[in-house]
Amino acid sequence: MDPIRKELAPGVYLNYVHAVKFKTGLLSAQLVTPLGEETAAAGALLPAVLHRGTPRHPDMRALSGALDLLYGSGLSFAVRKKGENQCLGFLAGFIDDAYVPGGEKLLEPVADLLGEVLLAPALDGGVFRADYVDGEKDNLIDAIRAILDDKRDYADKRLLEEMCRGERYGVSRLGTEAQVAALSGAALYEYYQTLLTTARVELFYCGSAEERRVEDALLRALSALPHGERVAPVASERRAAPAEPRLCTERMDVTQGKLSMGFRASTEDAHAMLLANLLFGGYSNSKLFLNVREKLSLCYYASSGYHRSKGIVTVSSGVEFADFERARDEILAQLRDVALGDFEAWELEGARSVLVSAVRSREDSASRMEENTLGQAATGLWETAGELIERLNAVTPERIAAAAASMTLDTVYFLEGEGSAHA
């Protein structure tokens, strides 16, 4: 069930999936724009403010009431980072036509409500209502602070900030607390007006309605969308690692060290790199899990992730402060083993099976299909599920070793306790 993609208007795309196996339909409207330090906070705040109300439904209670009348449909906002782009907008879930009592059609009224929330905000004096902006600023600041509360997430975020300093990829999708605090309702409304005319619009539908009907519903719902020269999503910048890896150490009142490592992969063989990452640390039978965590007990957890559009691999681990160097060296040793082709056939086939199963399982969830389609649209890395599976099945051990050998350590980030000394 790969989406059918069609341009409805300049810079406005519909990704349509005809599916009859789900009892609910999914409709998504996302604005895709290059991620930047100066705009990330505004982009993260905007959908939350829009979600507070419209002239017809001036508060969340009224909006919830309208959704209840549509058989308990749901409308939520999302702020996501795909490649070096920020994606912000709304997702609506509703009962599919085949299951609505009396044959009532929900697609059109749900699309109308989604368009209303996106394009007709509640204003006061020609700008966003101050109480809505202030309330959502508080919520966004709380969300940013919550990252600090989860030290694993915080360490992974800080690694990308240090490793990708000066690159869009190093910018948080939520912005910073200071940037959010400085936003005014007038500045946010000005950014909103700009975004409506410049951002790529990605629409997604999954359900049993025919394609033409979905097009008509969305064109009507978004008829107030202003015309403009829409900016294409930016391609992720690829950089080489420095001659010497950077070490960034931070001290906090923590009882467990957080070791995060970032590598730049120079290979263009993304499919071999996907499997190399799984063998290295991407699943429960990986070398990091079985050896560094289980056999040597050097880490409380250890895993790796491949950021395909950016060509980087990151490692996340929790260690005792005194084990920093041993854990770092052993992680590097496990990578060397993959680069030397030192893995068994069962390891490779296990990794391949996990990855292929994950690709196939996308079709079991409309939300996963939406997430994947948005990522492909934002990064330009288009590939059907069948194409991806075929290419993964063709990867050889030699290609995996070569992909792993292309990885160069860029940055090591270590979060340690205030009184510790790992050196």
N, C-alpha and C positions, 0 to 999 in steps of 0.2 A: 504493500500500500504506500508507494512513494507518491508524494504530492504532485499534482498538476500545477504548474506555475504559469501565471498569466499577468501581464501588465495591464491594469485597469485604467490607468492614467499615468502621465509622466512621473516616474519615481514612486508609483503606488502599485504594489504587487499583491496578488492573491495566490496563496498556496492552498490548494483544494485537495482534500482527501475524501473520497466517497467510501463510507464504511457503514455497514448495516449491523455489525455485531455488537455495537455499543448501545446502551440504553440512554445515554446522554450525548448531546452534541457539545462541541467546543468551538468557540469563536474568539479570536485574538486579534488585537490591533496594537502594533508596536511601532514606535518612532525610533529609528536607528541613526545615531549621530556619532562622529568621532569623539572619543573620550579625551577630555582635557582637564588639566588642573583647575582652570578658571571656571569651568562649567559643570564639573562632576556633581558638586553639591546641589546646584540648581536642578540638574537633571534628576537627582535622587529625590528631591523634595517635591517636584512638580506633580507627579501622578498622585501622591498622597493628598495634596491640596485639591486637585481636580476631583478626587474621589469623595470629598466632603459634601458636595452638592452642586445643584444647577438651579437656574431660575424656576423651572417647573418642579424640581424636587430639591428644595433649598437646604436640606440637612440630611445626615446619614439615616435618620429615622424615616424620613419620607422616601429616600432612595431604597431602603430596605423594604418598605411597604410596597413599593412598585415591583420589586423583585419577588416578593411573596405572592403577589397577584399573578405572576408568571410561573405559578406552580413551584415556588421556592427556588427560582433560578439564582445563580451566584454571580457576582461581579467583583473581581479583585484586581489590585494593581501589582505591577512587578517592575523591579529595576535590576537589570542583568548586565553583565560584562561579557561580550563575545569578541574574542580577539582584542583589538584595540578600539572597540566601539562600545558605547553605552546604549543599551536598549531599554526603553521605558514605555509602558503602556498598560493595557488592560486585557484580562482574560475573563470570558463569560462562559459559564457552564449551565446547561438547561436540558430538560427532558427531550429526548428525540421524538420526532413527530409520531412515530409508530406507537408510542407509549402514552401519548397525551389523551386524556379522556375526551370523548366527543369529537376527535379529529382536529382539535384546535392547533393552529400553527404558532410556534413560539419563535422561530428563527427571526422573523421580521421585527416583532416588538423588542426582542433582546438586542438585535443589531441597532435598532433605533435608540435604545437606552444607552448602549455602549457609545454610539456616536454623540449622543447628548452629553455624556460625562466628559468625553474627550474634547468636544468643540464648543460647549456652551457652559462655561464655569459660572459659579455664583460670584458676582462682583460687587464692589462697594466703591463708588466714586471712580469707576473705570479701571480699577485694579482688583486683585484678589482681596477677599475679606481678611482683615488683619487678624481676627480671632482664629480663622482657619489656618493662616500661615504660621502664626505663633504656636498654635497647638501642634501642628505637624513638625515644626522645627524642633520642639521638645522631644517628640517621638523619634525623629531621625537622630538627634544627638544621643538619645538613650540607646539606639541601635548601634551607633558607632562606639559608644562606651562598652557595650556588651561584648564587642570583639576583644577588648582588653581583658574582660573577665574570663574568657576562654583562652588560656595561654597558648594552646596548640594553634588555634586560628590566628592569634596575635603574632606568633613567631612566623607562621607561613606568610602572613601579610607583610611583616617587616622584611622578610627575605626578598620578596618581590619588589618592595620599595627600594631596597638597597641595590639589588641586582639590576633592576630596570630603571634606575634613577635617570631622569632626562628622557625617558621613553613613555609613551602613553600607557604601556602595559603596567608600569609601576604606579599608576594612579588608581586609587580605590574607587570603586563604583559608587560609593556613598559620599565621597568627598571627605573633608576633615571637619572636626567639631568647630574650629574657628571659622571656616568658610560658611558653614551652615548658620552659625550665630550672626554672621555679618549680613546675611540675605534680608532684603526688605521685600515687602509685597510688590512694590513697584518694579524693582529689579527682576523679581521672579516672573512677573507678568510680561515684562519686555522680552525676557528669554523665551517664554512660552510662545509669544507672537513670532519670534524669529524661528523657533523650532518648527512651528506649523508650516512654514514656507520653505524650509531648507532640509529637513530631515527626510531620509528614505522611510517610506511607510510600508511595513510588512504585515499583511493580513493572513490569517490562517483559519481554515474551517475544517472540521472533521465531523461527519455525520451522514445521514441518509438523504439529505436534500440534494436535488440536482444542481449542477454547477451554475446554470443560467440563473436559477432562483437565488443562489447565494450571491452572485454578482449583482443582481438587481437590488437585493436587500442592502448590500454594503454600499453600493453607489448612492442609494437614497439616504442611508444613514450618515454618510460622509460627504453629502453634497455641499456642506458649508466649509469643507476643507479648502483653505486658500491655495491658489496656484502659485508656484514659485520654481526656482531653479534648485532642484533637490540635489544634495551632495551625496555622492556614492560613499558607502562605508569604506574606511581606510584599510589598506592591507597592512598586516602586522610587519613591523620593521624587524629585520634579522641582523643581529650584531655578533661579532666574534667575542670570545672570552678574553679577558686581559691576560697579559703574559704571566702574571702572578695572581693567584686567587685572592680575593678580598676577604678579610676576616672582620666581622662586625659582632661585637660583644655588648650585651646590655644586661644590667643588673636590676633585679626586682626582688620583692619579698615572695619568693617561690620556693617550694620544697623539692621540685623536680626540674632538671634542666631541659630545655627545648632546643634541640639541634636541627636546624634546617639548612639544606644544601641545595644550591642551584647550579645546573650544568647547561652549557650551550651545545646543542647538537648541530653539527654542520651538514649532516646528511640531508639529501632531498628524498631519500627512500622512506617516506612516512609510514608505509605499511610495515616495513621491517622494524621501524622505530617503535611502533605500537606494540609489537610482540617483544621487542627487546626490553621495553619498560615493564611489561608484565612479568617477564622472567626475572628482572632486576628487583622490582619491589611493588608490582602492581596488583598482586592478589595473594591469597592465603598460602599458596605453594611457592611463592617467590623466594629468591635467595635472601633478601633482607629479612623476611618473616621467619623462614626456617632456620637460617644460620645466625644472623645477628641477634634476633629476638629470642628464638626458641633454644638453639644449641648453645650459644655463648652467653645468653642472658645479659647482653650489653644494653638493650633498649626495652623500655616498657611497651613501646610500639615503634614500628618502622615501616614506612611505605613510600612509594614513589608515584609521581604523576607526570604524564607527558602532555605538555601544552602544544598541541600539534601546530596550530596556526603561527605560534611564536618560535617553534623549534627549540624549546627548552624543556628540561626535566627537573623536577624539584623533589627533594627527599624531605620527609617530615618524620621526626623521631623524638622520643622522650627518654632522657638518660639521667643517671646519677651525675652530679657535677664532676666528680673525680674521674668518670669514665669518658669525658668529652673526647680526648685524643684517641683512645682505643676504639671508641664507637666510630669516630670519623674515619680512622684508618681502615677499619673493617668494612665500612660501607664502600669505601674506594676499592678495597680488595674484591668485594663481591661484584662490583662493576667491571673490574679487570677480568674476572672469570667469564662474564658474559661476552666481553670484547674478544676474548681468546677462544670463544666457542666452547668453553668448558661447561656444557650443560647436556643433560641426558635427553634422549628422544621423548621420554615420558613427560619431562618438564616442558618441552616445546609444545607437544600435542595437548597437554593440559592447558597451557596458556592460550593456544589457538582455539581450543574448544570453548573456553570461558569467554573469549572475545567474540567469537562467532555467535554464541548463544546470546550475548548481550545485544549484539546488533539485531538479531532476529526478534528479541523480546520487545524492541521498540514498538512493534506493531500491536502489542498488547495494551498500550496506553496512549490515548490521544494526547495527553499532556507531554509525554516523552517525545512523541512525533513533533509536536509544536516546538519543544525545546531544541530538538535536533535541527529542524528546518530553519529556525531563527538563527542558530549558530552557523549553518551553512550559508545563509543569506548574508550574514554580517561579515563572514570571513572570506566568502567567495570560494570555499572548498566544497564544491558540489560533487556528490557521489551518492548513487542509489545504494540501498542496502545490498542488493544483489552484486553490484560492482565491488563494494567494499569486501564482502565475503569472498568473492572470487579472487581478489587481490591478496587477501590475507592467506587464503589457502595456497597461493603460489609462492609465498615467502619461504626461502631456504635458510638453513642454519648459517650458511656463509653470509648471507645478506644481513641476518640479525647481528652476527658478530661485527660486521663492518659498520653497521649503524651504531652499535654500542661504542665501538672504537672512535667514532666521530665526536663523542661527548667529552667536553673539556670543563673542568670545574671552574666556575666563575666566582661564586660567592658562598661563604660559610657564615651563617648567623647563629649565635649561641646566646640564649637567654639563661642566665645563671642567677643563683641566690646572692643576696647582698654581701654575705660574708664568705662566699666560696672563693676558691682560687684553683682553677683547673690547670694552670700552667705548671 
